[in-house]
Amino acid sequence: MGDPNWLQAWEELCPLHLEKSSTYGNAADPLSNFTQVAAQTGNPAEWYVAERMLEKLHRAFNIMRSDPTAVEEWPDISSLALCAEALRRRRC
């Protein structure tokens, strides 16, 4: 069954990923923005993803203090969580 708003948000994640990965990544590696940072820092790619999520969460908290309805970061945070999972699965 599921919540209709959750399902609608989930459906919007795929187009968001395709849009973002077309500019952040490349044809060989759609998540190359994360894997390149990992190569430069020596940390797992998920670490950089987690840092991006924290940045977006802090922005969301700041916005919620003045207008909770104005937060637009949730889809990006959700998409980043899926990027982290995809990167984790590459290593498994």
Rosetta blueprint (number, residue, H / E / L):
1 M L
2 G L
3 D L
4 P H
5 N H
6 W H
7 L H
8 Q H
9 A H
10 W H
11 E H
12 E H
13 L H
14 C H
15 P H
16 L H
17 H H
18 L H
19 E H
20 K H
21 S H
22 S H
23 T H
24 Y H
25 G L
26 N L
27 A L
28 A L
29 D L
30 P L
31 L L
32 S H
33 N H
34 F H
35 T H
36 Q H
37 V H
38 A H
39 A H
40 Q H
41 T H
42 G L
43 N L
44 P L
45 A H
46 E H
47 W H
48 Y H
49 V H
50 A H
51 E H
52 R H
53 M H
54 L H
55 E H
56 K H
57 L H
58 H H
59 R H
60 A H
61 F H
62 N H
63 I H
64 M H
65 R H
66 S H
67 D L
68 P H
69 T H
70 A H
71 V L
72 E L
73 E L
74 W H
75 P H
76 D H
77 I H
78 S H
79 S H
80 L H
81 A H
82 L H
83 C H
84 A H
85 E H
86 A H
87 L H
88 R H
89 R H
90 R H
91 R H
92 C L
